[in-house]
Amino acid sequence: MARDAESEEERAARDATDWLIFLEDEPDDAALRARFARWLSAHPANRAAWTETARAYDLIGPASAPDGAAVRVFEARDVADSVAPLPSRRARALRRLPAYGAACALAACLALVAVPRVTLWWQADYATGTGQERSVRLADGTDVALGPGSAIAVRYSAGERRVRLLKGRAFFEVTHDGAHPFVVEAHGVRTTDLGTGFEVAFGEGSTDIAVTHGAVRAEGGAAPPVSERLEAGQWARIGWSGGVQRGEASESEIAAWRRGQLIVSDRPVSEVVDQLRPYFSGIIILANARFAARHVTGVYDLRDPVGALGALAQAHEGMMVRRVTPWLVVISSR
């Protein structure tokens, strides 16, 4: 039974997850389906939680494995229109598995998410995993701080020191050497050190650069290419499809992730969620497009990504965060 302090929505969400596992294990059990029907009609929160839970599980397959390799628990349908939706063929094939089969299927799905990343990690000289940060000192004495889920490849030659940001974000404290320029390349954007501490990161369709001290020259992007000089306290967002935005930030705001903080100013919720994803060992589904487009300003704790998501939702009426399993979080309207 649910605890007294548990809200109706929380109780329904927890029960819906249990029902999904039971129905996957025994989809043809008439008695089980009858009990499920009674639960579904007992309270409006039950039907709402069931619809969202089944839809979230169904979304995992196409979102993470475009070749159809991931397990889809239920066929795509409006499950609320049917008291007990028929499971997919793949789910029926699993009906003789133990009751923890759904959890195992989800874990397998999460493993499949990582498969496309293997090639990227092979290219990398240094990389980090979920929630992991790493400090690296390069051969010339340059210090690099890698954020979670990030990777770089280092290529030094007689005339140039080149680092390619393959994924995520990195902060560089460069040992200046005028005879050997230090260049960071990220999605066709080259950032050349002019004696600097600076961050380069993948944004939402952009390469983002911010400088704490010194200066850099950022060049590239879509045609017409841009060429921007950035000095201490300045940042630029160079779009991959064109355009550039510039702004100013304090030194404490730049690469605040090194202190466990995510500081955002007038940015879309979708971008905030994207920046929290590398800190969560699982999948975060942002199921409300209108909420995703809202702009927010705030400071969020990267050491508690689920708590940060909760704070993000609580600031907007009608939104909620549900941790469906330890590996799946859904943000949606109530």
C-alpha positions in Angstrom: 0.0 0.0 0.0 1.1 3.6 -0.6 2.4 5.6 2.3 0.1 8.2 3.9 2.4 11.0 2.8 2.4 9.8 -0.8 0.3 11.9 -3.2 -2.3 10.3 -5.4 -0.2 11.0 -8.4 2.9 9.5 -6.8 1.0 6.4 -5.7 -0.5 6.0 -9.2 2.9 6.4 -10.9 4.5 3.7 -8.7 1.6 1.3 -9.2 1.6 1.9 -13.0 5.2 0.8 -13.2 4.4 -2.4 -11.2 1.4 -3.1 -13.6 3.6 -2.7 -16.6 6.0 -5.3 -15.4 3.2 -7.7 -14.4 1.4 -7.4 -17.7 4.6 -7.9 -19.7 5.3 -11.1 -17.7 1.8 -12.5 -18.1 0.0 -10.7 -20.9 -2.6 -13.5 -21.4 -3.5 -13.9 -17.8 -7.3 -13.1 -17.7 -7.4 -12.7 -14.0 -4.5 -10.3 -14.0 -6.1 -8.2 -16.7 -9.3 -8.1 -14.8 -7.5 -6.8 -11.7 -5.7 -4.3 -13.9 -9.0 -3.1 -15.3 -10.4 -2.5 -11.8 -7.2 -0.6 -10.8 -7.4 1.5 -14.0 -10.9 2.6 -13.4 -10.6 3.1 -9.7 -9.2 6.7 -9.9 -8.5 9.2 -12.8 -4.9 9.4 -11.6 -4.4 5.7 -12.4 -5.4 6.1 -16.0 -3.2 9.1 -16.5 -0.2 7.5 -14.9 -0.7 4.3 -16.9 -0.9 6.2 -20.2 2.2 8.1 -19.5 4.2 5.2 -18.2 3.4 2.9 -21.1 4.1 5.7 -23.6 7.4 6.5 -21.9 8.5 2.9 -22.2 7.4 2.7 -25.8 9.4 5.9 -26.6 12.6 4.3 -25.4 12.9 2.0 -28.3 12.9 4.4 -31.3 14.7 7.1 -29.3 17.7 5.0 -28.4 17.9 2.3 -31.1 16.8 3.5 -34.6 17.4 0.1 -36.1 14.7 -1.4 -33.9 17.0 -3.3 -31.6 15.6 -2.0 -28.4 12.8 -3.7 -26.6 9.4 -2.0 -27.1 7.1 -3.0 -24.2 3.8 -2.0 -25.9 2.8 -1.2 -29.4 2.3 2.5 -30.1 -1.4 3.2 -29.3 -3.4 5.4 -26.9 -3.4 2.9 -24.1 -6.0 4.8 -22.2 -8.6 3.9 -24.8 -8.3 0.3 -23.9 -8.6 -1.2 -20.4 -5.7 -3.5 -21.0 -3.6 -2.9 -24.2 -2.3 -5.9 -26.0 1.5 -6.2 -25.6 3.7 -6.2 -28.7 5.0 -9.3 -30.3 8.4 -8.7 -28.7 6.8 -8.4 -25.3 4.9 -11.6 -25.8 8.1 -13.4 -26.6 9.3 -12.3 -23.1 6.2 -13.5 -21.2 8.0 -16.5 -19.7 10.7 -14.4 -18.2 10.7 -13.7 -14.5 8.8 -10.6 -13.2 12.0 -8.5 -13.3 12.1 -9.0 -17.1 10.9 -5.4 -17.8 13.7 -4.0 -15.7 16.2 -6.2 -17.5 14.8 -5.1 -20.8 15.2 -1.5 -19.8 18.7 -2.1 -18.7 19.5 -3.7 -22.0 17.9 -0.7 -23.8 20.2 1.6 -21.9 23.2 -0.5 -22.9 22.1 -0.1 -26.6 22.1 3.6 -26.1 25.9 3.4 -25.5 26.7 1.3 -28.6 26.9 4.2 -31.0 29.3 5.9 -28.7 31.9 3.2 -28.9 33.4 4.5 -32.1 33.6 8.0 -30.6 35.4 6.7 -27.5 37.9 4.9 -29.7 38.8 8.2 -31.3 39.3 9.8 -27.9 42.5 10.2 -26.0 40.7 11.2 -22.9 37.0 10.7 -22.0 34.6 10.8 -19.1 31.4 8.8 -18.3 28.1 9.8 -16.7 28.6 12.1 -13.7 32.3 11.9 -14.0 34.8 14.8 -14.4 38.4 14.5 -15.2 41.5 16.7 -15.0 44.3 16.1 -17.5 47.7 17.8 -18.0 48.8 17.7 -21.6 52.4 17.3 -22.8 53.0 21.0 -23.1 51.7 21.7 -19.5 48.2 22.8 -20.6 45.5 21.8 -18.1 42.2 20.4 -19.3 39.1 19.8 -17.2 36.6 17.5 -18.9 32.9 17.6 -18.0 30.7 14.5 -17.7 30.1 12.6 -20.9 32.9 14.4 -22.7 35.8 13.3 -25.0 38.8 14.9 -26.6 41.4 13.8 -29.1 44.9 15.4 -28.9 47.1 15.9 -31.9 50.3 17.8 -31.4 52.6 18.4 -34.4 55.7 20.5 -35.2 53.7 23.6 -36.0 50.5 23.3 -34.0 48.9 21.9 -30.9 45.4 20.7 -31.8 42.7 19.3 -29.6 39.4 18.1 -31.0 36.4 18.2 -28.8 34.4 15.1 -29.8 31.6 15.4 -27.3 30.5 17.4 -24.2 32.5 20.2 -22.8 36.0 21.1 -21.7 37.8 23.9 -20.0 41.4 24.7 -21.1 44.1 26.5 -19.1 46.6 26.9 -21.9 50.4 27.1 -21.6 51.0 29.8 -24.2 53.5 29.2 -27.0 53.4 31.7 -29.8 55.4 29.4 -32.1 53.0 26.6 -31.6 49.3 27.8 -31.7 46.9 25.9 -29.4 43.6 25.2 -31.3 40.4 23.5 -30.1 38.2 22.3 -32.9 34.5 21.4 -32.3 32.1 20.7 -35.1 34.0 22.8 -37.6 34.6 25.8 -35.2 38.2 26.5 -34.5 39.1 28.3 -31.2 42.7 29.6 -31.2 44.3 30.5 -27.9 45.8 33.9 -27.5 47.0 33.2 -23.9 43.9 32.0 -22.2 41.6 30.1 -19.9 38.5 29.2 -21.8 35.7 26.7 -22.2 34.4 25.0 -25.4 31.2 23.1 -25.3 28.6 21.5 -27.6 25.4 23.5 -27.2 21.9 22.9 -28.7 22.9 23.0 -32.4 25.9 25.2 -31.7 29.5 25.4 -30.5 29.7 27.5 -27.3 32.9 29.3 -26.3 33.5 31.4 -23.1 36.7 33.1 -21.8 37.7 33.6 -18.2 41.0 35.4 -18.9 43.1 36.3 -21.9 41.6 36.1 -25.3 40.7 33.6 -28.1 39.9 33.8 -31.8 36.8 31.7 -32.8 36.4 30.9 -36.5 34.3 28.7 -38.7 30.6 27.6 -38.6 28.2 27.6 -41.5 28.6 29.9 -44.5 29.3 32.7 -44.2 31.9 31.6 -41.6 32.4 33.8 -38.6 35.5 35.2 -37.0 35.1 36.5 -33.5 37.7 37.7 -31.0 36.6 37.0 -27.4 38.2 38.4 -24.3 37.8 37.8 -20.6 34.1 37.7 -19.5 32.8 37.2 -23.1 31.1 34.3 -24.7 29.9 33.3 -28.2 27.4 30.8 -29.4 28.2 29.9 -33.0 25.3 28.0 -34.7 26.1 25.0 -36.9 23.4 26.1 -39.4 24.6 29.8 -39.3 24.5 32.8 -37.0 26.4 33.9 -33.9 25.3 35.2 -30.5 27.5 37.1 -28.2 27.2 38.0 -24.6 29.0 38.6 -21.3 29.3 36.6 -18.1 31.3 36.8 -14.9 34.3 34.5 -14.4 32.3 32.5 -11.7 29.5 31.8 -14.2 31.8 30.4 -16.9 32.3 26.6 -16.6 30.4 26.7 -13.3 30.0 22.9 -13.7 33.6 22.6 -12.2 32.0 23.7 -8.9 28.9 21.4 -9.3 26.6 24.2 -10.5 24.6 24.8 -13.6 24.0 28.5 -14.0 21.5 29.5 -16.8 20.2 32.8 -17.8 17.1 33.0 -20.1 17.7 29.6 -21.7 15.1 27.1 -22.9 14.1 24.3 -20.5 15.1 21.8 -23.2 18.7 23.1 -23.1 18.8 22.9 -19.3 17.6 19.3 -19.4 20.2 18.5 -22.1 22.9 19.9 -19.7 21.6 17.7 -16.9 21.5 14.5 -18.9 25.3 13.7 -18.6 24.9 13.7 -14.8 22.1 11.1 -14.8 22.7 7.4 -15.4 19.7 6.7 -17.5 17.2 8.4 -19.8 15.4 11.7 -19.2 12.2 12.2 -21.3 10.9 15.7 -21.6 7.3 14.9 -22.7 5.8 18.4 -22.8 6.8 20.5 -25.8 5.4 23.8 -24.5 7.4 23.4 -21.3 10.5 22.5 -23.2 10.3 25.8 -25.1 9.9 28.0 -21.9 12.9 30.1 -21.0 14.3 29.9 -17.4 16.9 31.5 -15.3 18.4 29.8 -12.2 21.1 27.9 -10.5 20.9 24.1 -10.3 22.8 21.5 -8.4 24.6 19.1 -10.8 25.3 16.7 -8.0 21.6 15.9 -7.8 20.3 15.9 -11.3 16.9 14.5 -10.4 16.5 17.1 -7.7 17.5 19.8 -10.2 14.8 18.5 -12.6 12.3 18.7 -9.7 13.3 22.3 -8.9 12.9 23.1 -12.6 9.4 21.6 -12.7 8.2 23.0 -9.4 8.9 26.6 -10.6 6.2 26.0 -13.3 2.6 25.2 -12.4 1.2 22.0 -13.7 4.6 20.3 -14.3 5.9 17.2 -12.5 8.9 14.9 -12.5 8.4 11.1 -12.1 11.2 8.7 -11.6 9.5 5.7 -13.3 12.5 3.4 -12.6 16.0 4.1 -11.4 17.0 4.6 -15.0 14.1 6.5 -16.4 12.8 10.0 -15.5 9.8 11.6 -17.2 9.0 15.3 -17.1 5.4 16.0 -18.0 2.2 17.9 -17.2 0.2 16.7 -14.2 
